[in-house]
Structure formats: C-alpha cells, structure tokens
Amino acid sequence: MPEVLLQSLTKVYPGGTQAVRGVDLEVRDGEFMVLVGPSGCGKTTTLRMVAGLEEISSGRLLIGGRDVTDTPPAKRGVAMVFQSYALYPHMTIAENMGFALKMAGKSQAEIRESVGRAAEILQLNDLLARKPKELSGGQRQRVAIGRAIVRKPDVFLFDEPLSNLDASLRTQMRVELSRLHKELGATILYVTHDQVEAMTLGNRIALFNAGKIEQVGRPLELYGRPANRFVASFLGSPTINQLAARARRDLAGRIEIELPGLGRFPIEASQLADPAAVAWVGVRPEHLSLTDQTDPSALAVQVEMVERLGDATIIYMRHDTVPATLALKLAGALDLPLRPGDWIHVRPAPSHVLLFAADGRLCTSGTAERAA
C-alpha cells in the first residue's frame, strides 16, 4: 500500500471561507492515520479532498509518489466508506458488494471471487443472499467496508463510519477495523470526532483545529506530551484540569507551582528553562489523588458531584478561585462517603503535571520527559 502526502493542502469556498489552511501530512505506507478534531475543524473536508470529492484550492496531493491533485476520483486508487451505509435496498448483500465491479465490466467469475474473499475477511459469508433491511447496523457497515475492499484500492478512506452505531456496536466495530487493518496491511485515513476511536485505532493521530493540524503523533504521545492546551483538553475524559499558575525555582533548584488562591505544590520538571514563562498548569483527573490537610501539597476543594461508574469513581470539584469544574478520577468502584458541598483535599502527581505558557504552548512536564 502506498503512502499519501499532503503538501500545503488548502480549501477556500466561494465567499472566502477557508475550511482547510495549508495542511501538511505524511501518511506512511500501511499506516492507520486518524484525523480527529471537533466539528467544523476541517478534517472531513481534508478527507474529501483526498478522495477527489472536494476540489483542492491550492497545494499538492500525492498518492504512492504520483501527483493526483487534479486527477478524477475514480483514477486516484482510493475507496471511501461513508457515515451513511448507502446500500441499495433492492439488491442482495453480494450484489451490493460487487456492484462497482459490475459497473467496471468485470466478469461474473471475478466478481464472485472478489466478493467471496471480502465476505470471508468480514465474516459475511452467511449473509450474502440477504437484503440490507435484514441486517443490523454493524452488519450493514461491514457490507459498506466490503464494497470498498472488493475494489482493491491503494488507500481506504473512512468518514466517521461508526457514528450511527450504538456504544456496544462501536466497540465491536473498533476491534474488527483493527483486525481488518492488520489483515490487509492497508493504508487508511480515518476521520472521527470520537477521541476513543482515535486513541484505540490510530497508529498515529492528526489532531485538527480551525482548519489546521495542531499536532501529529502516536496516541500516547499526544496524550502525555500535548503541544498546547487545545490538544491537552481535547484528549481525555473527563477533560484535563487547567488552572492559572505561577512557577518559581527554589534554592535547591526544584520547581514549585503556585495556584493563586488555591495553594502550591512542587513538581518534577528539571528541564524547565524559564519558570517565569509558565502561565497555566494542566493535571489530568487520574493524576490527582486524595490526601489530607496535613499534606504540604494539599489543595482544598469542595465536592460538586460524585460519579460511580463501576470501573472508576469520578469526583467533580469546585473552588471559588477556579472558574471551571475540576475532576479527580480514581480506579475502581469506591463507596466514598462524599456529598455535594463537602471539603476534601487533593494533590497532583509531581511527575505528571503539564506546564503551559501564556500563548498555550507546552513548556515542559515530567510526563513529557518520559514520553520523549
């Protein structure tokens, strides 16, 4: 499977609206690349430009080293799976999967062989004689994927293919898509707004915001070493706690973080060149822990709500000096005797604190040094 190269790809609609702003991205041969971001960030428009469904305003698109910027969609060697299954209701599953090959003038023998091979990969052998209305949502999505497989494309494009499925089916389909990628060794561009899909499926993630890419990297790289506050806040549930902060270096060379009106605590950040640059601190909910008021690093907060999820317990907290709700995530089903309004004490894990400058860029962190 070839690589896909986006060079300064830009999309400007009539009227001047710029949906994609000079995107540069290299998708490696056989890689599962996920384009993720909030609604309206440009990820789907970028995918549609790769597919040839949107005209490229400026920039270049190369697939397998071949410039396909102005090449018609049918000659780009790509196959797209949409959010909508778009199956022909009057055709059987086998006919739906083989329709593109029939239109291309392939023989019945070729069509049967290709459809049979795809059906075996997707475990659809027993469903080929049925009509789409007889299938579940997950089965219909597998048929849509099978329709792409039979075309033997160079690159697979997925546009939020799981968004119409319920939670349990999405989990099942994530497993199947991962298995499919390993079996085919395919180059895949996959668009989603779901961070769980991005974190679990992608070899790498390209995180979009306002028409441009904020950061590209392996999922845990973006989670542990986000380039800026936007990346940090997009990945993770509950979202990362972000608070205004000041930093200073003590006589022993250690860094101490002060949260105005809330407290102070030491961190492990020996690579921080300029403590004065720190304007924000980020702490993920799982990197906070309960402590008591005798702890010199304790921060006193009030309980707002407790969520008991079975595999985890999440405590939402507030403080008068912090405009946003804070969150603490503990593993397991803990029957903590907490009620809204109760005061508790928490402390951040010193090696997992993220420090950001006033412009939002990452300064450094203990986690960052481990992930580098």
C-alpha positions as MATLAB code, in Angstrom:
seq = 'MPEVLLQSLTKVYPGGTQAVRGVDLEVRDGEFMVLVGPSGCGKTTTLRMVAGLEEISSGRLLIGGRDVTDTPPAKRGVAMVFQSYALYPHMTIAENMGFALKMAGKSQAEIRESVGRAAEILQLNDLLARKPKELSGGQRQRVAIGRAIVRKPDVFLFDEPLSNLDASLRTQMRVELSRLHKELGATILYVTHDQVEAMTLGNRIALFNAGKIEQVGRPLELYGRPANRFVASFLGSPTINQLAARARRDLAGRIEIELPGLGRFPIEASQLADPAAVAWVGVRPEHLSLTDQTDPSALAVQVEMVERLGDATIIYMRHDTVPATLALKLAGALDLPLRPGDWIHVRPAPSHVLLFAADGRLCTSGTAERAA';
ca = [
       0.000    0.000    0.000;
       1.403    3.426   -0.936;
       1.982    6.479    1.191;
      -0.209    9.580    0.994;
       1.415   13.011    1.065;
      -0.489   16.249    1.660;
       1.540   19.358    0.850;
       0.115   22.741    1.940;
      -3.393   21.500    1.161;
      -5.901   24.366    1.277;
      -9.643   24.629    0.725;
     -11.345   28.002    0.208;
     -15.051   28.062   -0.594;
     -16.743   30.730   -2.715;
     -17.218   33.745   -0.499;
     -13.807   33.389    1.089;
     -14.468   30.831    3.840;
     -11.209   28.950    4.422;
     -12.034   25.444    5.653;
      -8.519   23.965    5.437;
      -5.412   26.089    5.970;
      -2.248   24.723    4.393;
      -2.276   21.199    5.839;
       0.964   19.198    5.590;
       0.720   15.500    6.447;
       2.577   12.317    5.539;
       0.608    9.078    5.856;
       3.066    6.214    5.732;
       2.737    3.048    3.689;
       0.353    0.695    5.510;
      -0.374    3.188    8.294;
      -3.695    3.683   10.075;
      -3.852    7.500   10.325;
      -6.734    9.061   12.232;
      -7.849   12.631   11.550;
      -9.625   13.817   14.686;
     -10.990   17.074   15.988;
     -14.187   18.966   16.845;
     -16.992   19.605   14.375;
     -16.069   22.116   11.694;
     -12.313   21.768   12.155;
     -11.592   20.725    8.533;
     -10.885   17.006    8.970;
     -13.738   15.757    6.743;
     -13.035   18.422    4.113;
      -9.418   17.240    4.045;
     -10.542   13.627    3.573;
     -12.918   14.645    0.781;
     -10.078   16.467   -0.982;
      -8.017   13.267   -0.820;
     -10.991   11.366   -2.251;
     -11.485   13.926   -5.020;
     -14.974   14.868   -3.812;
     -13.790   18.410   -2.994;
     -11.626   20.462   -5.317;
      -8.221   21.391   -3.890;
      -7.880   25.192   -3.820;
      -4.089   25.094   -3.505;
      -1.353   22.660   -2.540;
      -0.480   19.172   -3.799;
      -1.721   15.651   -3.121;
       0.495   12.656   -3.839;
      -0.522    9.002   -3.535;
       2.255    6.464   -3.965;
       4.530    9.207   -5.279;
       2.023   10.113   -8.026;
       0.635   13.656   -8.128;
      -3.150   13.238   -8.130;
      -4.064   16.828   -7.227;
      -6.183   17.220  -10.365;
      -6.863   13.529  -11.048;
     -10.538   12.429  -11.211;
     -11.736   10.480   -8.139;
     -12.105    7.174   -9.990;
      -8.438    7.230  -11.032;
      -6.892    8.050   -7.645;
      -6.879    4.472   -6.370;
      -8.916    5.249   -3.268;
     -12.143    3.818   -1.853;
     -14.299    5.692    0.649;
     -16.599    4.378    3.379;
     -19.146    6.972    4.472;
     -21.061    7.601    7.669;
     -24.212    6.523    5.804;
     -24.167    2.898    4.627;
     -25.777    3.903    1.269;
     -26.687    0.316    0.370;
     -29.116   -0.468   -2.450;
     -32.197   -1.852   -0.652;
     -33.402   -3.953   -3.608;
     -30.060   -5.749   -4.038;
     -28.662   -8.640   -2.030;
     -25.539   -8.153    0.047;
     -23.466   -9.923   -2.612;
     -24.898   -7.656   -5.309;
     -24.229   -4.553   -3.239;
     -20.621   -5.553   -2.640;
     -19.997   -6.415   -6.285;
     -21.855   -3.516   -7.892;
     -18.772   -1.354   -8.530;
     -17.008   -4.287  -10.181;
     -20.076   -4.939  -12.349;
     -20.073   -1.284  -13.469;
     -16.367   -1.643  -14.258;
     -17.166   -4.507  -16.643;
     -15.624   -7.313  -14.592;
     -16.705  -10.882  -15.320;
     -19.128  -12.743  -13.069;
     -16.316  -15.082  -12.047;
     -14.092  -12.164  -10.997;
     -16.946  -10.558   -9.087;
     -17.809  -13.801   -7.236;
     -14.162  -14.333   -6.297;
     -13.650  -10.772   -5.044;
     -16.934  -10.652   -3.136;
     -16.277  -14.076   -1.606;
     -12.820  -13.049   -0.435;
     -14.112   -9.833    1.110;
     -17.050  -11.642    2.728;
     -14.663  -14.128    4.327;
     -12.470  -11.338    5.724;
     -15.525   -9.546    7.155;
     -17.367  -12.707    8.254;
     -20.311  -12.032    5.954;
     -20.417  -15.399    4.154;
     -23.775  -16.404    5.639;
     -25.383  -13.062    4.825;
     -24.643  -12.689    1.099;
     -28.145  -13.715   -0.017;
     -29.932  -11.333    2.340;
     -31.195   -7.793    1.700;
     -29.866   -4.796    3.710;
     -33.093   -4.461    5.723;
     -32.441   -7.909    7.213;
     -29.085   -6.840    8.695;
     -28.115   -4.997   11.875;
     -26.339   -1.646   11.781;
     -22.971   -3.252   12.415;
     -23.512   -5.809    9.655;
     -24.527   -3.086    7.196;
     -21.371   -1.146    7.991;
     -19.309   -4.283    7.336;
     -21.029   -4.572    3.946;
     -20.091   -0.958    3.170;
     -16.488   -1.767    4.084;
     -16.662   -4.916    1.945;
     -17.818   -2.840   -1.004;
     -14.589   -0.842   -0.634;
     -12.392   -3.937   -0.224;
     -13.517   -5.587   -3.480;
     -12.219   -2.585   -5.418;
      -8.688   -3.314   -4.151;
      -7.838    0.360   -3.643;
      -4.425    1.759   -2.820;
      -5.885    3.745    0.082;
      -9.000    3.311    2.245;
     -10.819    6.462    3.396;
     -13.279    6.287    6.311;
     -15.564    9.221    7.141;
     -16.948    8.696   10.675;
     -18.161    5.174    9.798;
     -19.214    4.227   13.346;
     -21.155    7.333   14.347;
     -24.553    5.767   13.548;
     -23.928    2.716   15.754;
     -24.761    2.312   19.431;
     -21.986    2.134   22.037;
     -21.628   -1.653   22.149;
     -21.548   -1.965   18.358;
     -18.955    0.803   18.102;
     -16.706   -1.142   20.464;
     -17.161   -4.318   18.415;
     -16.507   -2.496   15.140;
     -13.327   -0.889   16.506;
     -11.974   -4.368   17.165;
     -12.998   -5.516   13.683;
     -11.456   -2.470   11.983;
      -8.188   -3.032   13.840;
      -8.178   -6.682   12.785;
      -9.013   -5.722    9.203;
      -6.114   -3.272    9.052;
      -3.667   -5.898   10.274;
      -5.001   -8.481    7.815;
      -4.969   -6.209    4.761;
      -1.893   -4.158    5.652;
      -3.815   -1.255    4.167;
      -3.067    2.453    4.180;
      -6.046    4.039    5.961;
      -7.169    7.614    6.547;
      -9.924    7.616    9.127;
     -11.944   10.667   10.197;
     -13.699   10.819   13.556;
     -14.646   13.296   16.270;
     -14.560   10.473   18.839;
     -11.329   10.549   20.852;
     -11.782    6.914   21.930;
     -11.763    5.795   18.291;
      -8.725    7.962   17.645;
      -6.777    6.641   20.644;
      -7.607    2.960   20.051;
      -7.430    2.686   16.251;
      -4.718    5.033   15.050;
      -1.054    4.185   14.610;
      -0.794    7.971   14.620;
      -3.251   10.818   15.133;
      -3.506   14.163   13.347;
      -5.453   16.495   15.625;
      -7.238   19.251   13.697;
      -8.442   22.635   14.932;
      -9.821   25.566   12.917;
      -8.646   24.180    9.576;
      -5.100   23.270   10.565;
      -3.251   20.457   12.302;
      -2.254   21.195   15.892;
      -0.167   18.050   16.403;
       0.665   14.698   14.773;
       1.978   11.704   16.680;
       1.276    8.404   18.358;
      -1.822    8.459   20.591;
       0.073    8.300   23.873;
       2.490   10.995   22.677;
      -0.382   13.424   22.183;
      -1.916   12.408   25.498;
       1.281   12.611   27.537;
       3.052   15.421   25.676;
       0.404   17.666   24.077;
       1.821   20.512   22.016;
      -0.564   23.020   23.553;
      -3.609   23.492   25.775;
      -6.055   22.676   22.966;
      -4.510   19.247   22.363;
      -4.385   18.589   26.104;
      -8.056   19.485   26.554;
      -9.346   17.563   23.523;
      -7.909   14.188   24.539;
      -9.024   12.640   27.809;
     -12.323   12.097   29.603;
     -13.044   13.829   31.889;
     -11.071   16.638   30.312;
      -7.781   17.789   31.796;
      -7.881   20.246   34.709;
      -6.350   23.558   33.619;
      -5.634   26.329   36.118;
      -3.888   29.687   36.030;
      -0.498   29.279   37.694;
       2.889   30.766   38.528;
       6.157   28.863   38.805;
       9.396   29.572   40.630;
      12.639   27.717   41.289;
      13.701   27.320   44.929;
      17.268   27.422   46.258;
      17.647   23.676   45.709;
      16.716   24.051   42.030;
      13.294   22.463   42.390;
      10.215   23.918   40.696;
       7.245   24.972   42.798;
       3.856   25.746   41.267;
       1.568   28.304   42.863;
      -2.145   28.321   42.072;
      -3.332   31.778   43.169;
      -5.904   31.448   45.931;
      -5.752   27.655   45.917;
      -2.307   26.529   47.112;
       1.134   25.445   45.970;
       2.992   22.196   45.304;
       6.387   21.016   43.998;
       6.789   19.243   40.650;
       9.451   17.276   38.783;
      10.430   19.443   35.820;
      14.197   19.796   35.762;
      14.172   20.724   32.046;
      12.102   23.866   32.564;
      14.389   26.656   31.366;
      12.297   29.645   32.378;
       9.805   29.297   35.257;
       8.564   32.825   34.535;
       7.135   31.567   31.231;
       4.581   29.358   32.999;
       1.029   30.751   32.941;
      -1.093   27.604   33.131;
      -0.844   24.191   34.730;
      -2.625   21.076   33.472;
      -3.336   17.995   35.586;
      -5.315   15.052   34.249;
      -8.037   13.676   36.552;
      -6.199   10.367   37.012;
      -3.090   12.280   38.148;
      -4.855   13.751   41.170;
      -5.182   11.791   44.398;
      -6.988   12.231   47.698;
      -4.877   13.344   50.652;
      -5.417   15.184   53.953;
      -4.877   18.719   55.151;
      -1.538   17.864   56.778;
      -0.034   17.264   53.322;
       2.007   20.385   52.389;
       0.937   19.884   48.750;
      -2.774   19.583   49.602;
      -5.294   21.683   47.688;
      -8.644   22.195   49.428;
     -11.707   21.917   47.159;
     -15.444   21.330   47.521;
     -17.269   18.294   46.157;
     -19.812   19.112   43.466;
     -20.817   15.616   42.312;
     -19.598   12.007   42.511;
     -19.976    9.594   39.591;
     -19.686    5.889   40.405;
     -19.088    4.131   37.090;
     -18.167    0.679   38.380;
     -14.663    0.566   36.923;
     -13.909    4.107   38.087;
     -15.082    6.786   40.505;
     -15.033   10.402   39.352;
     -15.267   13.300   41.795;
     -16.190   16.684   40.338;
     -14.963   19.601   42.456;
     -15.073   23.383   42.603;
     -13.273   26.279   44.237;
     -14.150   29.962   44.292;
     -10.858   30.927   42.643;
     -11.273   28.478   39.736;
     -13.919   29.258   37.069;
     -14.165   25.690   35.735;
     -15.210   22.444   37.414;
     -12.278   20.204   38.370;
     -12.250   16.417   38.173;
     -10.463   13.607   40.011;
     -10.588   10.046   38.663;
      -9.976    7.032   40.889;
      -9.795    3.425   39.741;
     -12.492    1.038   40.945;
     -15.967    1.252   42.459;
     -15.281    3.211   45.644;
     -18.141    3.861   48.051;
     -16.764    7.153   49.318;
     -18.987    8.916   51.893;
     -18.986   12.209   49.995;
     -21.818   14.644   49.435;
     -22.048   17.901   47.442;
     -20.530   20.716   49.491;
     -18.077   18.520   51.410;
     -14.499   19.800   51.600;
     -11.751   17.396   50.523;
      -8.005   17.675   49.890;
      -6.267   16.583   46.706;
      -2.684   16.603   45.470;
      -1.255   16.424   41.925;
       1.276   13.755   40.994;
       4.523   15.791   40.698;
       5.829   13.866   37.677;
       2.638   14.224   35.633;
       1.983   17.954   35.718;
       1.844   19.778   32.369;
       3.053   23.373   32.205;
       1.857   25.814   29.541;
       2.970   29.303   28.529;
       0.614   32.258   28.170;
       0.193   31.530   24.440;
      -0.913   27.959   25.250;
       2.223   26.138   24.145;
       3.670   23.356   26.291;
       6.666   24.424   28.387;
       7.642   21.024   29.791;
       6.418   18.303   32.125;
       7.537   15.198   33.970;
       5.322   13.133   31.670;
       6.861   14.803   28.621;
      10.363   13.775   29.617;
       9.243   10.141   29.897;
       7.380   10.198   26.583;
      10.119   11.872   24.563;
];
